[in-house]
Structures are given as structure tokens and as C-alpha cells.
Amino acid sequence: MSKLGLGRIGIALSVSDTYRDEAAELERLGYSAIWLPGGQIDNLTRLADVVAAATAVPVGSAVISLDVYSADMVAGLYARLEETAPGRFVAGLGGPQQRRPLEALNSFLDQLDPVLPPDRRLLAALGPRKLQLARDRCAGAILLLVTPGYTSTARRILGDEHVLVVDQMLVLDTDDARARHTARRPLGFLSALPGYRASFARMGFTDSDITGVS
């Protein structure tokens, strides 16, 4: 991931009363990038706050939902951050959740092109066609909830010249049963979304695996 300066291991940050201080501390601890998950981006100012709180570490969105924010809003954020902290913001984009998503996504990227260049944006891409789009129109892709085998498939589609960010969800607990119970809450929500359900099926999980979060 050296092309975007993201390093080897970044960390996701949750928005709280102290998230600006936490961003500065994560940079001091040596993480090579700070990511703000999509569920934490209730407004785009959150990303600007994290960029301002740190001094040099890259900051990425994982991801900005194209169902929520317009291309003009995303382009405006990028332009402002390029003025105050050039080269530090990486726009991770995801969606849209609608019929014919590739058509809508291409249109969104067309609108971004004059301000937010392809080499400063990543695309959340679970399926092969979105991975191809990430290769052709972005600096690379962000993967979430995929197997090692599918990660290898994604690398083959992207090629060696593109960035591949693999988002790993962790539960810090010493009790196996409690940890699995904790993990099933976000997994249960995500497995109900059509895109993730299709991704799980593509990787070989059965309907009962997906519905029951086996």
C-alpha cells in the first residue's frame, strides 16, 4: 500500500467525545493509517477532524456512502483537505445500494474526476465487477468480511499495481462463547444486506450459514 502511503497496518477509530485526542494518540502509537468506518461518518466533518487532530498519518474513509453524500460534497471535502493537509486524505467510497449500482457508481466517479483524482480514491468492492471498476477507475479496493482465498482472487483481479486494503473485524475477549455472541451482532446485520449475502454465497457459504451466522 506504499503508493498511497498507507503503510502495512492501520486502525479504525470510533467517534466519541474524545476521538480527536484518540486520533493523535493512535498516530503516536505508530499505526500507519487511521480509518473512519462508514457507520461513524454521520457528517463529513468527522473526517476533517481526524485529519486535523493528527500531524502526518494518512486518514481514510471506509467508507463514505454514495447513498448519503453527493459527489459535490465528497469533492468539496477533498478540495478543502488538500488545501490544509495535502496528500493525507484517501477517499474510500462505497455503494450505492440500488438497482444497476455500477451505472450509478460510474456516474458518481465521473462527477468526482475533475476534483478527486482516481489515484486518491478507493472503492469498497466485494464482487468481481466492482473489483474491476476499482482497478480501472480508482487506486484500488477495500475488502470487508472475505476469506483468504477471496483476498487472493481480489489481488489477481486488481493486479500488483493497485492497492488492496483488507478490513479485519476483531473481538477482544478471552471467553469464546461471549466473543462469538459479540461478533454475531454486526455479522447478523451485514449478512441481511444483499451485497454481503451475495458475497458470502460467492465464497461458498450456504443459505443456512448466512442466515444463522454459523
N, C-alpha and C positions, 0 to 999 in steps of 0.2 A: 504493500500500500504506500510505498515511498513516493509515488507520483503525486499524491495529494498531501503528503506529509503527515499521514495519519498514524504512522508507526505500526507496531505489532499488536498492542493491547490497549484499547480504550475502555471507558467505563460509562455507563448510563447514569444520569442524575435525575432524581425526582424533585419536583418543585415543592418547596416548603418555605417556611418563614426565614430559613437560613440558607437557601440554595445558592445564593451568591457567594457566601462565605465558604460553602462546601465546594463550589467550583474552584475557588482559589486553592483550597486545601488539596483537592484531587490533583491539581497541577503540581503542587509542591511534592506530593507523594510519587510523582513520576509517571502517571498514566500518559500515554502518548496522544490521546484524543479524549474529548468529553462529548457525549451524545445526549441529546434530549429526546426521549421517546415521544411518539405521536400523542399518546394519552396525556402527556404533561404539557402539550403545546395548546393551551387554551387561548393564547394570543401570541402573535409572532414576536412581540416584545420580549418574551421569555428568552428567546434565542439571543437577542441583542444583549440582554442582561448577563447571560453566561459568558459571551464573548468579552464584555467589558470587565467582568469580575476576574478573569484570568489575564495573563500578560502575553503569552506566546503560543499556548497549546491550541491546536485546531479544534473547532467546535462544529459538530454535525447535527442535523435533524434526522431522526429515524422513527417516523418520517412525518413530513408536512403532508397533510391530507389534501388532495386536489378536489375533494368534495366540499371542503370547508373554506379553503383560501383560493382566491383568484390568482391568475398568472400575474396580474398587475401588482398585487400585494406581495407576492413572493419576489418578483423582480425589484420592487421598491426596497424590500428588506435587504436584498443582496447589494443593491447600489449603495445604501446607507452604510452597510458594514464594510464595503470596500473603501469607503472614504475614511472610516475611523480605525479599521483593523484589516488592512488589505491582505488578502491571501489566507485568512484564517477561518472563514466560514465555508462549509461544504453543505450544499443543499441536498438532503435526502428527500426524495419525493415518493408518494405512494398513492395508489388508486388510479382512476376513480372507480367507485363501486356502482357500476351501472352496466346496462347492456352495451355491447360494442365498445368495451373500455379502451382498446388500442386506438380506435379512431379518435376518441376524446383525448386520450393521452398525447397522441401526436399533435393534435391541435394545441394543447396546452404548451407543449415543448416548442412549437412554432412561435407562440407568443413570447416565450422566455428568451428565445435565441438572441434578440438584439441586445439584451442586458446581461443575462446569466448564461455564460458560455457552457457548452457541453462538458468541458474538462473541469468544471467546478460543481457538477451535479451528479448524483447517484440515483438509481431507481430501485425501489422495492420490487423484486422480481421473483415470483415463485415458479411460474410456468416457462416453458421454453421460448415462447414468442415474446414474452416480456424480457427475458434474458437477452434475446437477440436485439430488442429495442434498446436495452441498456448498453449493449455493445456498440450499436450503431449511432446512438444519439446522446450518450452520457459517458461519464468516465468509468462507469462500472455499475455494480449491483449490490444491493443489501439483501441478505437472506435471513429468514427467521423460521425456526422450527423445521429444519431439514436434517436429513440423515447425512452421515459422512459420504455415503455413496452418491447422494444427490448433489452434495457440495462438489464432488469431483466432476459430475455431469455439468454443473454450472460453470466450472472453470474451463472445461473443454469448449463450451458454447462461447464464453466470453473471450477466450484466448489469453495468452500470457501478458498482453499489454494493458489489460484493463483491471481495475480494482475490484476485489471481491471482499465485501465485509460480511462476516458471519456473526449474527447476533445470538449470543448464548444466554438463555434464561437460567438462573441458578436459584436454588433454595438452600439457605444456610441453616441447617438443623442437624442435630445428632440422632433424632428419632425418625426411623424410616417411614412409619405409618403417618406420622404428623407431616413429614415433608411431602409425601405423596398427596395428602389431603390439601396442603397449601398449593401445590403445583396444579392440581386439577381445577382450581377456580379460574385462573386465566386460560388454561388449556380448554376448559369446557366452553368458555365464551368464544374463543377463537375457532374452535372446531365447528361451531354453528355457522360460521361465515362461509359463504360459497367458495371463495378463493382458497381458503385454508383447507376446507373439506376436500376440494379437488386436488390440492397439493398432497394431502395425506394419502388419498387414494392412488395418486400417481406414484408415490413411493412404496406402495404395496400394502398399506393398512386397509383392513376390511371395514365394512359399514359398522359392524359391532365394535371394532376397535375405536373408531372415530366417535360414535355416539356415546359409548361408555367410557371414553378416555382410558383405555386399558393400560 
